[in-house]
Amino acid sequence: MSESPLKHIRRRIQVCTQMRYAPNPKCCGSGGGSDLLSALAEQIKSNSLEVDIEQSNCLLMCIKGPNVMLTPDGKVWSHASLDSIPEIINYLQNNA
């Protein structure tokens, strides 16, 4: 049985920080996406996790924001907040 090619792709977390304005101001940026990005990046570094993290524009799930997407896993955390960080770090540690 051959090894999955996805094992060799470095994982990447994208945190949406997109700001939207009227008529639909609900968005990741107004929901704390930037704060989430900073705090999550800090935790990834302090836990020595091998995953890249970057700011993202719209992930096309504004109504569920803030959104965090892990690729290539395809895992998404919607309605994410600072309280979501332990769950995200736990997932990264246990699904390497």
N, C-alpha and C positions, 0 to 999 in steps of 0.2 A: 504494500500500500504506500503510495507516494505522499509526501508531506504537502500540506496546503500551501499554495503560493502566497496566501495572505499572511502567513507567519513571518515573511521577510519584508513586509511593508510596515514602515514606522507609523504608529498610530498618531492621530491628530485630533485634538479637541478644538471645536469652533464654538465660540460664545457670541451669540448675536447681540450687537449693541445698536442696531438700526433705530433711528428716531423717525417716527411718522407724525404727521400733524393732521389737523382737521381735514376731512370730516371723521377720520378714524384714528384718534390719537393713541389707542391701545397698541403698545409695541414693546419690544425687548429693551430698548434704550430707556424709556420712561419707567420701566419696571425694575431697573437696577442692573441691567446687563453689564455696564462698565465696572461697577463695584464687584460683581460676581467674577468677571474676567480677572481682575487684579488679585482677588483673594484666592481664586482657584489656581492661578499661576504660582502664587506663593506656596500653596500646599503641595502642588506637583513638584516644585523644586525641593522643598523641605523633606519630602518623602522619597526623593531621588528616583522618581518615576520616569521611564523612558517614553515620553509622549510629548509631542509638540502641542503648544496651545497658541491660538491666535484669535484675534478679533474678526468677526464676520459681519457682513451686512446681512440682509434679510435671508432667513432660512425657510421662508414661506409658511410660517406657522404663527404669525403675529398674535392672533387671538389667544394663543397658548403660552405666550412669552412671559419671562425670558426663556429662551431655548438654548440648550447645549447639545451639540452633536459630536459623537465620536466616530471617526472613520478609521479604517474600513469596516469596523464592527457594525455600523448602522444603528448604534444605540443612541437614543434621544432622551434627554431629560427636559420636559416641558414644565412650565410654571416654576422654573428653577429659582433658587434664592441662595443666600449665604448658608441657610440651613440645609441645603442640598449637598454641600461640599463633602461632608463625611460619606454620604452614600456614593458620590461620584468617585472619591478616592478609594473607597472600599471596592468598588467595581473594577477600577484600574488595577488594584493590587491582586485581586482574585481572578482576573480574567486576562492575564498577561499572555 
